[in-house]
Amino acid sequence: MTNQTNNIRVGLIGAGRMGSFHARLLRHFVKGADLVAIADPNLSNAQKLAKELVISTIYDKPENLINNPNIDAVVIAVPARFHAQTAIQAAQAGKAVFCEKPMALTLEDADNVIAAAEKANVVLQVGFNRRFAAGFLAAHNEILAGNIGSPQLIRSLTRDPKLNDPAPIPQWTIYYETLIHDFDTILYFNPNAKPISVYAVADALVRPDYKEKGLLDTSVVTIRFDNGAIATAEANFQALYGYDVRAEVFGSKGMVTAGDARQNNMLRFTKDGVSYDTCRMDTELLKDAYQAELTSFIDCIKYRKKTLVGGKEAKAALAIALACIESVKTGQAVNL
Ligand SMILES: NC(=O)c1ccc[n+]([C@@H]2O[C@H](COP(=O)([O-])OP(=O)(O)OC[C@H]3O[C@@H](n4cnc5c(N)ncnc54)[C@H](O)[C@@H]3O)[C@@H](O)[C@H]2O)c1
């Protein structure tokens, strides 16, 4: 595991669905990165991925990877409840940290992650990949350039394609793990404005039979900002037509939109009319964005640059998610 290339030596922590996807990108597509080790308490997940990607160092204890002196950076893709503690341990060991969203489940833990990264002077990036999607980035730049004037209405939505087994889904996932992307997008599209109040309604419309067990699979959130803008975020766990992520900002001088459910620009013309294919996975629709976020992470380490989406941004999106939970519990709008 010696570093003869000046590439950044990366260790993956968590070899489930998303970790495996990040690992394949790091191995095959991310310039300047060498994936050198994989850790997962479920060792068979690590072994399977290591075999596929020809990685010789695997661990069942994440701390062994974190304490390996031949690793420069970690990618954390473990279940959300372990994010903060894993990120803190990695930062304290001097590793650059890429952490999947949400960075933490409480504001206190978010502050602890930020403080650990600052103290160790390591790069900290959080997995808000939409900021790296070409259309979302272009829309952000239009807004920054003032081309749509001042934002008045902002909208962001996530519709996952299929709700498989609801049983293992932790409570409040719709805010902590799904809509948190939309909260970050809305903040990205309303730069420098502060959210002042949040109101959320939610239900189990896809699987009403799981509502009593705490499942929320559908939600609409309203966010008011100190610059007057009013935003809505919405999510549903089962869009039968495919994975659907879109956003728009309507302002005093015009509107920008971003996101498109189409798989590509092929249109099918038949006796039934005109149709197109859609993406069925987030990793398919946003593959370029996932690759770009990891490339940007590696560049930030190599060239000692500030990450485009770090702890401060992750904490801001988390604050909205927490306000949603409070709003659903109380039925009231929550002031931030
Ligand atoms: N950015 C995105 O678009 C996006 C999309 C999907 C998932 N995610 C995030 O990625 C994370 C992982 O999601 P997933 O779908 O891959 O989950 P998963 O259940 O498929 O995988 C989690 C893996 O982590 C392992 N694990 C459990 N506890 C661990 C620990 N303490 N240390 C190390 N490994 C541990 C599990 O054995 C499993 O292999 C979640 O936080 C999720 O929100 C992000």
The ligand as an SDF file (V2000), in Angstrom:
LIG
                    3D

 44 48  0  0  0  0  0  0  0  0999 V2000
  -26.2100   10.6580   -1.7400 N   0  0  0  0  0  0  0  0  0  0  0  0
  -27.1420    9.8330   -2.1480 C   0  0  0  0  0  0  0  0  0  0  0  0
  -27.7880   10.0700   -3.1450 O   0  0  0  0  0  0  0  0  0  0  0  0
  -27.4070    8.5740   -1.3610 C   0  0  0  0  0  0  0  0  0  0  0  0
  -28.1820    7.5610   -1.9210 C   0  0  0  0  0  0  0  0  0  0  0  0
  -28.3830    6.4030   -1.1520 C   0  0  0  0  0  0  0  0  0  0  0  0
  -27.8560    6.2770    0.1110 C   0  0  0  0  0  0  0  0  0  0  0  0
  -27.1260    7.3200    0.6190 N   0  0  0  0  0  0  0  0  0  0  0  0
  -26.6090    7.2580    1.9880 C   0  0  0  0  0  0  0  0  0  0  0  0
  -25.5890    6.2750    2.0670 O   0  0  0  0  0  0  0  0  0  0  0  0
  -25.6100    5.6690    3.3570 C   0  0  0  0  0  0  0  0  0  0  0  0
  -25.6030    4.1620    3.2010 C   0  0  0  0  0  0  0  0  0  0  0  0
  -26.7660    3.7830    2.4970 O   0  0  0  0  0  0  0  0  0  0  0  0
  -26.8560    2.3880    1.7420 P   0  0  0  0  0  0  0  0  0  0  0  0
  -28.1020    2.4390    0.9390 O   0  0  0  0  0  0  0  0  0  0  0  0
  -25.5760    2.0620    1.0620 O   0  0  0  0  0  0  0  0  0  0  0  0
  -27.0530    1.3930    2.9960 O   0  0  0  0  0  0  0  0  0  0  0  0
  -26.7500   -0.1640    3.0450 P   0  0  0  0  0  0  0  0  0  0  0  0
  -27.5640   -0.6900    4.1650 O   0  0  0  0  0  0  0  0  0  0  0  0
  -26.8910   -0.7830    1.6810 O   0  0  0  0  0  0  0  0  0  0  0  0
  -25.2030   -0.2480    3.4330 O   0  0  0  0  0  0  0  0  0  0  0  0
  -24.6830    0.1130    4.6810 C   0  0  0  0  0  0  0  0  0  0  0  0
  -23.4200   -0.7130    4.9010 C   0  0  0  0  0  0  0  0  0  0  0  0
  -22.7840   -0.2360    6.0850 O   0  0  0  0  0  0  0  0  0  0  0  0
  -22.3950   -1.3620    6.8750 C   0  0  0  0  0  0  0  0  0  0  0  0
  -22.3040   -0.9230    8.2560 N   0  0  0  0  0  0  0  0  0  0  0  0
  -23.2330   -0.9180    9.2230 C   0  0  0  0  0  0  0  0  0  0  0  0
  -22.7520   -0.3600   10.3470 N   0  0  0  0  0  0  0  0  0  0  0  0
  -21.4900   -0.0030   10.0860 C   0  0  0  0  0  0  0  0  0  0  0  0
  -20.4640    0.6230   10.8470 C   0  0  0  0  0  0  0  0  0  0  0  0
  -20.6710    1.0170   12.0970 N   0  0  0  0  0  0  0  0  0  0  0  0
  -19.2800    0.8380   10.2420 N   0  0  0  0  0  0  0  0  0  0  0  0
  -19.0510    0.4380    8.9950 C   0  0  0  0  0  0  0  0  0  0  0  0
  -19.9950   -0.1370    8.2080 N   0  0  0  0  0  0  0  0  0  0  0  0
  -21.1880   -0.3620    8.7610 C   0  0  0  0  0  0  0  0  0  0  0  0
  -23.4590   -2.4040    6.6100 C   0  0  0  0  0  0  0  0  0  0  0  0
  -22.9740   -3.7190    6.9210 O   0  0  0  0  0  0  0  0  0  0  0  0
  -23.7020   -2.2120    5.1120 C   0  0  0  0  0  0  0  0  0  0  0  0
  -22.8050   -2.9700    4.3230 O   0  0  0  0  0  0  0  0  0  0  0  0
  -26.8410    6.2320    4.0720 C   0  0  0  0  0  0  0  0  0  0  0  0
  -26.4580    7.2320    4.9560 O   0  0  0  0  0  0  0  0  0  0  0  0
  -27.6830    6.8290    2.9750 C   0  0  0  0  0  0  0  0  0  0  0  0
  -28.4190    7.9590    3.3930 O   0  0  0  0  0  0  0  0  0  0  0  0
  -26.8880    8.4330   -0.0960 C   0  0  0  0  0  0  0  0  0  0  0  0
  1  2  1  0
  2  3  2  0
  2  4  1  0
  4  5  1  0
  4 44  2  0
  5  6  2  0
  6  7  1  0
  7  8  2  0
  8  9  1  0
  8 44  1  0
  9 10  1  0
  9 42  1  0
 10 11  1  0
 11 12  1  0
 11 40  1  0
 12 13  1  0
 13 14  1  0
 14 15  2  0
 14 16  1  0
 14 17  1  0
 17 18  1  0
 18 19  2  0
 18 20  1  0
 18 21  1  0
 21 22  1  0
 22 23  1  0
 23 24  1  0
 23 38  1  0
 24 25  1  0
 25 26  1  0
 25 36  1  0
 26 27  1  0
 26 35  1  0
 27 28  2  0
 28 29  1  0
 29 30  1  0
 29 35  2  0
 30 31  1  0
 30 32  2  0
 32 33  1  0
 33 34  2  0
 34 35  1  0
 36 37  1  0
 36 38  1  0
 38 39  1  0
 40 41  1  0
 40 42  1  0
 42 43  1  0
M  CHG  2   8   1  16  -1
M  END
$$$$
